[in-house]
Amino acid sequence: MARSGVSTAPTVPFRIVLWLFGLITVVPFGLLLLTSIKSRADVLKGAFALPDYPHFENYVAAWTDGRFGTYFVNSVIVVVPVVAVSIVLGVITGFAFAYLRFPFKKSIFVILTFGMMVPTEAFIIPLYYEMLYLNLINTYWVLILTQIALSVPFATIFMASAMRQLPTEVLEAAVLDGATRPQVLLRVIVPLLAPAVSTLALFLFIWTWNEFLLPLILVNDDSLRTLPIGALFFQGKYTINTPVLTAGAVIVIAPIVVVYLIFQRKFIEGLTSGATK
């Protein structure tokens, strides 16, 4: 509750800053959309020049000639299991670190934290040879399993932190009512943490969808490439066709924008829930 006499509404200068920040964010994306429906001749007229009519054939060319349809399906095949499995494992392991006692608990938590700080470039070569030994190179499994392994530490720390903010009275009441640990997790904790789970899902979706290095190194088969890698090779093929290139870029980032707009309310609620405790 705000103190009496103290206004919690944003000041006018702060609102202006927010509007300017919004414009800085939206204008480049708007120019990207505008360029994607231009012809080559329209591009030469200037960045803000409107085309005589929208050239949606640029999207058709990117989807078919650039094989963005195949790359899109590949990205979905990889993203869905990575996000789903990482959330399930993150909730379970987060519950363990938040409420259970087991040997070397603090040490394992510290190792997970430090492991998140290691860049992918530091272990990509041994990872490649390990996956080669397991005969997983050029398969969906090599992308799914490696990205789950990289996502679970963050999911664990994120969910453990969120669970520690829950009111202990609710959990104690469930235990007194005879609820088992799985019942407390599934019927009490998970419903209370729905905003946090949505936020985690959005983070994992964006990171997995935009992952570049792992698909580049671990997959050489064009039929298995994801959208960011497909866009890279597509750029080399259509370097001088700017409208088709920007249409391909829109296809890559459109799912991220759509998913964020769908989960925007839950995302903000999940980020700010700790401030209201």
C-alpha positions as CSV (number, residue, x, y, z in Angstrom):
1,M,0.0,0.0,0.0
2,A,1.3,3.4,-0.9
3,R,1.8,6.0,1.8
4,S,-0.8,8.7,2.0
5,G,0.2,11.8,0.0
6,V,2.7,9.9,-2.1
7,S,1.7,9.4,-5.7
8,T,2.6,6.1,-7.3
9,A,1.8,7.2,-10.9
10,P,4.7,7.7,-13.3
11,T,5.9,11.3,-13.6
12,V,5.6,13.1,-17.0
13,P,9.3,12.9,-17.8
14,F,9.3,9.2,-17.0
15,R,6.4,8.7,-19.3
16,I,8.2,10.5,-22.1
17,V,11.2,8.3,-21.6
18,L,9.0,5.2,-21.8
19,W,7.4,6.5,-25.0
20,L,10.8,7.2,-26.5
21,F,12.1,3.8,-25.5
22,G,8.9,2.3,-27.1
23,L,9.6,4.2,-30.3
24,I,13.2,3.1,-30.4
25,T,12.0,-0.5,-30.1
26,V,9.1,-0.4,-32.5
27,V,10.5,1.7,-35.3
28,P,13.2,-0.8,-36.5
29,F,10.7,-3.6,-36.5
30,G,8.2,-1.5,-38.4
31,L,10.9,-0.7,-41.0
32,L,11.7,-4.4,-41.3
33,L,8.0,-5.1,-42.0
34,L,7.8,-2.3,-44.5
35,T,10.9,-3.4,-46.3
36,S,9.6,-7.0,-46.5
37,I,6.6,-6.0,-48.6
38,K,8.6,-3.8,-51.0
39,S,10.1,-4.5,-54.4
40,R,13.8,-4.0,-55.2
41,A,12.9,-0.7,-56.9
42,D,10.9,0.5,-53.9
43,V,13.9,-0.1,-51.6
44,L,15.9,2.4,-53.6
45,K,13.4,5.1,-52.9
46,G,14.2,5.2,-49.2
47,A,13.6,3.4,-46.0
48,F,10.3,5.2,-45.2
49,A,9.0,5.2,-48.8
50,L,5.7,3.2,-49.2
51,P,5.4,0.7,-52.0
52,D,2.8,1.0,-54.7
53,Y,1.3,-2.2,-53.4
54,P,2.4,-4.9,-50.9
55,H,4.7,-7.5,-52.4
56,F,3.7,-10.6,-50.3
57,E,5.5,-12.7,-52.9
58,N,8.6,-12.0,-50.9
59,Y,7.3,-14.2,-48.1
60,V,6.4,-16.9,-50.6
61,A,9.9,-16.8,-52.0
62,A,11.5,-17.0,-48.6
63,W,9.1,-19.8,-47.5
64,T,9.6,-21.9,-50.6
65,D,12.8,-21.0,-52.3
66,G,14.6,-20.4,-49.0
67,R,13.1,-23.6,-47.5
68,F,11.9,-21.5,-44.5
69,G,9.0,-23.9,-44.2
70,T,11.3,-26.8,-43.5
71,Y,13.4,-24.8,-41.1
72,F,10.3,-23.5,-39.3
73,V,9.1,-27.1,-38.7
74,N,12.6,-28.1,-37.5
75,S,12.6,-25.3,-35.0
76,V,9.2,-26.3,-33.7
77,I,10.3,-29.9,-33.4
78,V,13.3,-28.8,-31.3
79,V,11.7,-26.1,-29.2
80,V,8.6,-27.9,-28.0
81,P,10.3,-30.8,-26.2
82,V,13.2,-28.6,-25.0
83,V,10.8,-26.2,-23.3
84,A,8.4,-28.8,-22.0
85,V,11.1,-31.2,-20.6
86,S,13.1,-28.3,-19.1
87,I,10.1,-26.9,-17.3
88,V,9.2,-30.3,-15.8
89,L,12.7,-31.0,-14.7
90,G,13.2,-27.4,-13.5
91,V,10.0,-27.6,-11.3
92,I,11.1,-31.0,-9.8
93,T,14.7,-30.0,-9.1
94,G,13.7,-26.5,-8.0
95,F,11.4,-28.1,-5.5
96,A,14.2,-30.3,-4.2
97,F,16.6,-27.3,-3.8
98,A,13.9,-25.2,-2.2
99,Y,12.4,-27.6,0.4
100,L,14.3,-30.9,0.6
101,R,17.5,-31.8,2.3
102,F,20.1,-34.0,0.6
103,P,23.9,-34.4,0.7
104,F,26.0,-31.7,-1.0
105,K,22.9,-29.6,-1.7
106,K,24.7,-26.2,-1.5
107,S,27.7,-27.5,-3.4
108,I,25.6,-28.8,-6.3
109,F,23.6,-25.5,-6.4
110,V,26.9,-23.6,-6.6
111,I,28.1,-25.9,-9.4
112,L,24.9,-25.3,-11.3
113,T,25.3,-21.5,-10.9
114,F,28.9,-21.5,-12.1
115,G,28.0,-23.9,-15.0
116,M,25.6,-21.3,-16.3
117,M,28.5,-18.8,-16.6
118,V,30.5,-21.0,-18.9
119,P,30.0,-19.9,-22.6
120,T,29.0,-22.5,-25.2
121,E,32.2,-21.8,-27.1
122,A,34.2,-23.2,-24.3
123,F,32.9,-26.7,-24.5
124,I,31.5,-26.9,-28.1
125,I,34.5,-29.0,-29.4
126,P,34.4,-31.8,-26.7
127,L,30.6,-31.7,-27.0
128,Y,30.8,-32.3,-30.7
129,Y,33.1,-35.3,-30.3
130,E,30.9,-36.7,-27.6
131,M,27.8,-36.5,-29.7
132,L,29.8,-37.9,-32.6
133,Y,30.8,-40.9,-30.4
134,L,27.1,-41.4,-29.6
135,N,26.1,-41.2,-33.3
136,L,23.8,-38.3,-32.6
137,I,25.3,-35.8,-35.1
138,N,22.8,-34.7,-37.7
139,T,19.8,-35.7,-35.8
140,Y,17.0,-33.9,-33.9
141,W,18.1,-35.6,-30.7
142,V,21.5,-33.8,-30.7
143,L,19.7,-30.4,-30.7
144,I,17.0,-31.5,-28.2
145,L,19.2,-33.2,-25.6
146,T,22.0,-30.6,-25.6
147,Q,19.6,-27.7,-25.2
148,I,17.7,-29.5,-22.4
149,A,21.0,-30.0,-20.6
150,L,21.8,-26.3,-21.0
151,S,18.3,-25.1,-20.0
152,V,17.8,-27.3,-16.9
153,P,20.3,-25.4,-14.6
154,F,18.7,-22.1,-15.3
155,A,15.2,-23.6,-14.9
156,T,16.3,-25.2,-11.6
157,I,17.7,-21.9,-10.1
158,F,14.7,-19.9,-11.4
159,M,12.1,-22.2,-10.0
160,A,13.9,-22.7,-6.7
161,S,14.1,-18.9,-6.2
162,A,10.4,-18.6,-7.0
163,M,9.4,-21.4,-4.6
164,R,11.3,-19.8,-1.8
165,Q,9.1,-16.7,-2.1
166,L,5.9,-18.7,-1.5
167,P,4.2,-18.2,1.9
168,T,5.2,-21.1,4.2
169,E,1.7,-21.1,5.9
170,V,0.1,-22.4,2.7
171,L,2.6,-25.3,2.4
172,E,2.4,-26.1,6.1
173,A,-1.4,-26.2,5.9
174,A,-1.2,-28.7,3.0
175,V,1.2,-30.9,4.9
176,L,-1.1,-30.9,8.0
177,D,-4.0,-31.9,5.8
178,G,-2.0,-35.0,4.9
179,A,-0.7,-34.0,1.4
180,T,2.3,-35.9,0.2
181,R,5.3,-34.2,-1.4
182,P,4.1,-34.8,-5.0
183,Q,0.6,-33.6,-4.0
184,V,2.0,-30.4,-2.5
185,L,4.1,-29.8,-5.6
186,L,1.3,-30.5,-8.2
187,R,-1.7,-29.1,-6.3
188,V,-0.3,-26.3,-4.3
189,I,3.0,-25.0,-5.6
190,V,2.5,-25.3,-9.4
191,P,-0.9,-23.4,-9.4
192,L,0.6,-20.7,-7.2
193,L,3.7,-20.4,-9.5
194,A,1.7,-20.3,-12.8
195,P,3.1,-16.8,-13.7
196,A,6.7,-17.9,-12.9
197,V,6.3,-21.0,-15.0
198,S,4.9,-18.9,-17.9
199,T,7.9,-16.5,-17.6
200,L,10.3,-19.5,-17.6
201,A,8.6,-21.0,-20.6
202,L,8.9,-17.7,-22.5
203,F,12.6,-17.4,-21.6
204,L,13.3,-21.0,-22.7
205,F,11.3,-20.5,-25.9
206,I,13.2,-17.4,-26.9
207,W,16.6,-18.9,-26.1
208,T,16.0,-22.2,-27.9
209,W,14.4,-20.6,-30.9
210,N,17.3,-18.2,-31.3
211,E,20.0,-20.8,-30.6
212,F,22.7,-20.4,-33.2
213,L,26.0,-22.1,-32.3
214,L,24.8,-25.6,-31.4
215,P,22.7,-26.1,-34.6
216,L,25.5,-24.6,-36.7
217,I,28.2,-27.0,-35.3
218,L,26.1,-30.2,-34.5
219,V,23.9,-30.3,-37.7
220,N,25.3,-30.2,-41.2
221,D,22.2,-31.7,-43.0
222,D,20.2,-28.9,-44.6
223,S,17.0,-30.8,-44.0
224,L,17.5,-30.6,-40.2
225,R,18.6,-27.0,-39.9
226,T,16.6,-24.6,-37.7
227,L,15.5,-21.1,-38.7
228,P,18.5,-19.1,-37.5
229,I,20.9,-21.3,-39.4
230,G,18.6,-21.4,-42.4
231,A,18.5,-17.6,-42.4
232,L,22.3,-17.5,-42.4
233,F,22.6,-19.6,-45.6
234,F,19.6,-17.9,-47.1
235,Q,21.4,-14.5,-46.7
236,G,24.3,-15.8,-48.7
237,K,22.0,-16.9,-51.4
238,Y,19.9,-13.7,-51.6
239,T,22.4,-11.1,-50.6
240,I,21.2,-8.5,-53.2
241,N,17.5,-9.2,-52.8
242,T,16.8,-7.1,-49.7
243,P,13.0,-7.5,-49.6
244,V,13.2,-11.3,-49.6
245,L,15.9,-11.2,-47.0
246,T,13.8,-9.0,-44.7
247,A,10.8,-11.3,-45.3
248,G,12.9,-14.2,-44.1
249,A,14.0,-12.2,-41.0
250,V,10.3,-11.5,-40.2
251,I,9.5,-15.2,-40.5
252,V,12.3,-15.9,-38.0
253,I,11.3,-13.3,-35.3
254,A,7.5,-13.4,-35.8
255,P,6.9,-16.5,-33.6
256,I,8.9,-14.8,-30.8
257,V,6.7,-11.7,-31.0
258,V,3.5,-13.7,-31.1
259,V,4.4,-15.8,-28.1
260,Y,5.5,-12.8,-26.1
261,L,2.2,-11.0,-26.9
262,I,0.2,-14.0,-25.8
263,F,2.1,-14.5,-22.5
264,Q,2.9,-10.8,-21.9
265,R,0.6,-10.4,-18.9
266,K,1.9,-13.6,-17.2
267,F,5.4,-12.6,-18.1
268,I,5.2,-9.3,-16.3
269,E,3.3,-10.8,-13.4
270,G,6.0,-13.5,-13.0
271,L,8.8,-10.9,-13.1
272,T,7.1,-8.6,-10.5
273,S,5.6,-11.2,-8.2
274,G,8.6,-11.2,-5.9
275,A,8.3,-7.4,-5.4
276,T,4.8,-7.8,-4.0
277,K,5.6,-10.4,-1.3
